[in-house]
Amino acid sequence: MPIKRWTIAVAAICALGAASCTSNDTTTDEPELTEVQADACEALIEFGLWEPPEDDPTEADLVEFRSFFERIQAGSDGEGAEAASSAIEAVNEVIETQNFELLEGPEIGQAMGTVGVVGRDVCGYEEIDLGVEETPEEEGSPATHEFVGVPDTLTPGRYSIQLDNDQENFHLVIVAKVPDDYEGNVDDFAQLDEDTAIATVEWYAAGAFAEPEQTAYLTADLSEPGRYFILCPVTSEDEEVPHHAQGMINEVTVS
């Protein structure tokens, strides 16, 4: 059974709760951009904050979804523009045919993961390069999933997060703001049931949808100081426990 990218995006975003979906002023030094390029950069941030509908999307939902890619395409070229164009074509086909299964296909998933390269090529955001390590389940030892390369601290600003997935499972990246009154660490959070987790963190960005042997990107505005969790909430088809409960969660302090 193929990974359902649209469904995973909805589940990941809704499961963590969009309690803080506002963009902040950034302190990152950015290159001088044209108006169209600057709008493409804003579209990247807004795309990471967007809440997909829980049910089949309406035409208005799809038009809004497509608009992010249209703005990104207009202000970029190269790989990012090509990915945006592919996404636009896919969404247009969904609108014309009402075949929502197309939203679950690898083409739209790859496009969603690739457009974020514009955050590096055009916007000049600070870069974070992540890798993945997986250990399969063995007798007496559970499976593990981990990010590689997550920094402990960051300065406030906008970041382009690259996920290089050279492993066997699909992964994505969620960035969640940890409220000041939550004293638990990543191990504590990983043990929370879904409802408690929803009420605990504030969702900031979701993306970097990376199939095995693919590289994907997420643009995140981390201008607000504080604690953040970077995690992958995907549950692989042959497992019952989400990846973040198997080690794929890290804490980052922005200060």
GISUL-V712812 format. One record per backbone hydrogen bond with DSSP energy under -1.0 kcal/mol. NH is the residue of the N-H (numbers start at 1). CO is the residue of the C=O. If there is no record, write none. Layout:
nh: <NH:NH>
co: <CO:CO>
This chain:
nh: <8:9:10:11:12:13:14:15:16:19:22:38:39:40:41:42:43:44:45:46:47:48:62:63:64:65:66:67:70:71:72:73:74:75:76:82:83:84:85:86:87:88:89:90:91:92:93:94:95:96:97:98:100:102:103:104:105:109:110:111:112:113:114:115:117:118:119:120:121:122:123:125:126:128:130:131:133:135:138:141:144:145:146:148:154:159:160:161:162:163:164:165:171:173:174:175:176:177:178:182:189:190:192:197:198:199:201:202:203:204:205:206:207:208:210:213:214:216:217:218:220:222:226:228:229:230:231:232:239:243:244:245:246:248:249:250:252:253:254:255>
co: <4:5:6:7:8:9:10:11:12:17:20:34:35:36:37:38:39:40:41:42:43:44:58:59:60:61:62:63:66:67:68:69:70:71:73:78:79:80:81:82:83:84:85:86:87:88:89:90:91:92:93:94:98:99:100:101:102:105:106:107:108:109:110:111:114:115:116:117:117:118:118:119:158:160:162:148:146:144:141:138:135:246:133:131:253:220:126:218:128:216:130:214:210:207:231:205:229:202:227:179:185:186:189:193:194:195:197:177:17:175:175:48:173:217:171:165:211:163:113:161:159:157:254:252:176:250:174:248:236:234:232:242:243:243:247:230:228:152:226:154>
